[in-house]
């Protein structure tokens, strides 16, 4: 590994730094920190909280907290927000209390992750642009000293404005094609700020909400890494961007060979979600981890979520049952007169707002059930491809070591 440049600090745990040097992979350098070229993706509700994010950062990677409904990891906050919809003016009271509880939970989770990271790596928070409390969550995380804010599920054109008082914080949009990269860079340049990195997420390979307009678009070659990464690099060069903006490839990455291939295309690092979700340090229940680890590609299904975006998840009994009646539900859509989930939930919701063609279920209920490991009611998002340890639940360290090891065995 080349020596550190002036002003660059090595933030990698020593044992993994030695392994990275033997791996032939290049480190990721962000704002003066040399890191492992491995980013843990943000997964909500509650799948990636302080335990997972802090553990990844402690080894020298980028650990990411998902901002959505973090109160579920704090019994006192859950108790504080129960039953409020039954009081006079209940919906407004419940929304205000739950929003406040989730913002408090963001502060707690960042502090706990920081303690666990021991000053190594980098800590990020993922905030979906599509959630109602997006701006408040971004501002709270910045006030709590988060290293980086990562935003997907919509174009974060206003992120530089929200972070104007925090120039030291890193801003990272999640995009899926070169046109999105051009749009964000040009819009942000007018605000005198550039992305510190850009996540390029492949909608055919990632899990959860996907960066395509509709399911039929998932196989569009414009999303292929072989097209997006070189095209984005060429745009950045032609635009005369003085400071290098690292590209982080996300979706279906499972091996050292995957990382090496993507770095050869021009990516600086990779982002993984599902392999980290099933680690021992993952913040979800053990039952949740077993469902994801046991699932194969043939067990997954693509559908339209309540956010109006394509999504990919494990075809559990609940999801199969829902998809059988989806057409009937969408044929009779109407806006709900009241919804106690309008707190830290989606700004637009197919169920609540009566939007035709959008999903007709409560995503917060289904994701919370998945967090508990409830197969009968849960929605289990998962990316494509066999996991590095098959159906085994292993530690974050073991996962990192496998990703950095040339020719590590791959499960059948």
Secondary structure in CASP SS format (residue, H / E / C, confidence):
PFRMAT SS
TARGET T0000
AUTHOR 0000-0000-0000
METHOD secondary structure of the structure
MODEL  1
X C 1.00
X C 1.00
X C 1.00
X C 1.00
X C 1.00
X C 1.00
X C 1.00
X C 1.00
X E 1.00
X E 1.00
X C 1.00
X C 1.00
X C 1.00
X H 1.00
X H 1.00
X H 1.00
X H 1.00
X H 1.00
X H 1.00
X H 1.00
X H 1.00
X H 1.00
X H 1.00
X C 1.00
X C 1.00
X C 1.00
X C 1.00
X E 1.00
X E 1.00
X E 1.00
X C 1.00
X C 1.00
X E 1.00
X E 1.00
X E 1.00
X C 1.00
X C 1.00
X E 1.00
X E 1.00
X E 1.00
X C 1.00
X C 1.00
X C 1.00
X C 1.00
X C 1.00
X C 1.00
X C 1.00
X C 1.00
X C 1.00
X H 1.00
X H 1.00
X H 1.00
X H 1.00
X H 1.00
X H 1.00
X H 1.00
X H 1.00
X H 1.00
X C 1.00
X C 1.00
X C 1.00
X E 1.00
X E 1.00
X E 1.00
X E 1.00
X E 1.00
X C 1.00
X C 1.00
X C 1.00
X H 1.00
X H 1.00
X H 1.00
X H 1.00
X C 1.00
X H 1.00
X H 1.00
X H 1.00
X H 1.00
X H 1.00
X H 1.00
X C 1.00
X C 1.00
X C 1.00
X H 1.00
X H 1.00
X H 1.00
X C 1.00
X C 1.00
X C 1.00
X H 1.00
X H 1.00
X H 1.00
X H 1.00
X H 1.00
X H 1.00
X H 1.00
X H 1.00
X H 1.00
X H 1.00
X H 1.00
X H 1.00
X H 1.00
X H 1.00
X H 1.00
X H 1.00
X H 1.00
X H 1.00
X H 1.00
X H 1.00
X H 1.00
X H 1.00
X H 1.00
X H 1.00
X H 1.00
X H 1.00
X H 1.00
X H 1.00
X C 1.00
X C 1.00
X C 1.00
X C 1.00
X E 1.00
X E 1.00
X E 1.00
X E 1.00
X E 1.00
X E 1.00
X E 1.00
X C 1.00
X C 1.00
X E 1.00
X C 1.00
X C 1.00
X H 1.00
X H 1.00
X H 1.00
X H 1.00
X H 1.00
X H 1.00
X H 1.00
X H 1.00
X H 1.00
X H 1.00
X C 1.00
X C 1.00
X C 1.00
X C 1.00
X E 1.00
X E 1.00
X E 1.00
X E 1.00
X E 1.00
X C 1.00
X C 1.00
X C 1.00
X C 1.00
X C 1.00
X C 1.00
X H 1.00
X H 1.00
X H 1.00
X H 1.00
X C 1.00
X C 1.00
X C 1.00
X C 1.00
X C 1.00
X C 1.00
X C 1.00
X E 1.00
X E 1.00
X E 1.00
X E 1.00
X E 1.00
X E 1.00
X C 1.00
X C 1.00
X H 1.00
X H 1.00
X H 1.00
X H 1.00
X H 1.00
X H 1.00
X H 1.00
X H 1.00
X H 1.00
X H 1.00
X H 1.00
X H 1.00
X H 1.00
X C 1.00
X C 1.00
X C 1.00
X C 1.00
X C 1.00
X C 1.00
X E 1.00
X E 1.00
X E 1.00
X E 1.00
X E 1.00
X C 1.00
X C 1.00
X C 1.00
X C 1.00
X C 1.00
X C 1.00
X E 1.00
X E 1.00
X C 1.00
X C 1.00
X C 1.00
X C 1.00
X C 1.00
X H 1.00
X H 1.00
X H 1.00
X C 1.00
X C 1.00
X C 1.00
X H 1.00
X H 1.00
X H 1.00
X C 1.00
X H 1.00
X H 1.00
X H 1.00
X H 1.00
X H 1.00
X H 1.00
X H 1.00
X H 1.00
X H 1.00
X H 1.00
X H 1.00
X H 1.00
X H 1.00
X H 1.00
X C 1.00
X C 1.00
X C 1.00
X C 1.00
X C 1.00
X C 1.00
X C 1.00
X E 1.00
X E 1.00
X E 1.00
X E 1.00
X E 1.00
X C 1.00
X C 1.00
X C 1.00
X C 1.00
X C 1.00
X H 1.00
X H 1.00
X H 1.00
X H 1.00
X H 1.00
X H 1.00
X H 1.00
X H 1.00
X H 1.00
X H 1.00
X C 1.00
X C 1.00
X C 1.00
X E 1.00
X E 1.00
X E 1.00
X E 1.00
X C 1.00
X H 1.00
X H 1.00
X H 1.00
X H 1.00
X C 1.00
X C 1.00
X C 1.00
X C 1.00
X C 1.00
X C 1.00
X C 1.00
X C 1.00
X H 1.00
X H 1.00
X H 1.00
X H 1.00
X H 1.00
X H 1.00
X H 1.00
X H 1.00
X H 1.00
X C 1.00
X C 1.00
X H 1.00
X H 1.00
X H 1.00
X E 1.00
X E 1.00
X E 1.00
X E 1.00
X E 1.00
X C 1.00
X C 1.00
X C 1.00
X C 1.00
X C 1.00
X E 1.00
X E 1.00
X E 1.00
X E 1.00
X E 1.00
X C 1.00
X C 1.00
X H 1.00
X H 1.00
X H 1.00
X H 1.00
X H 1.00
X H 1.00
X H 1.00
X H 1.00
X H 1.00
X H 1.00
X H 1.00
X H 1.00
X H 1.00
X H 1.00
X H 1.00
X C 1.00
X C 1.00
X C 1.00
X C 1.00
X C 1.00
X C 1.00
X C 1.00
X C 1.00
X C 1.00
X C 1.00
X C 1.00
X C 1.00
X C 1.00
X C 1.00
X E 1.00
X C 1.00
X C 1.00
X C 1.00
X H 1.00
X H 1.00
X H 1.00
X H 1.00
X C 1.00
X C 1.00
X C 1.00
X C 1.00
X C 1.00
X C 1.00
X C 1.00
X C 1.00
X C 1.00
X H 1.00
X H 1.00
X H 1.00
X H 1.00
X H 1.00
X H 1.00
X H 1.00
X H 1.00
X H 1.00
X H 1.00
X C 1.00
X C 1.00
X C 1.00
X C 1.00
X C 1.00
X C 1.00
X C 1.00
X C 1.00
X E 1.00
X C 1.00
X C 1.00
X C 1.00
X C 1.00
X C 1.00
X C 1.00
X C 1.00
X C 1.00
X C 1.00
X C 1.00
X C 1.00
X C 1.00
X C 1.00
X C 1.00
X H 1.00
X H 1.00
X H 1.00
X H 1.00
X H 1.00
X H 1.00
X H 1.00
X H 1.00
X C 1.00
X C 1.00
X C 1.00
X C 1.00
X C 1.00
X C 1.00
X C 1.00
X C 1.00
X C 1.00
END
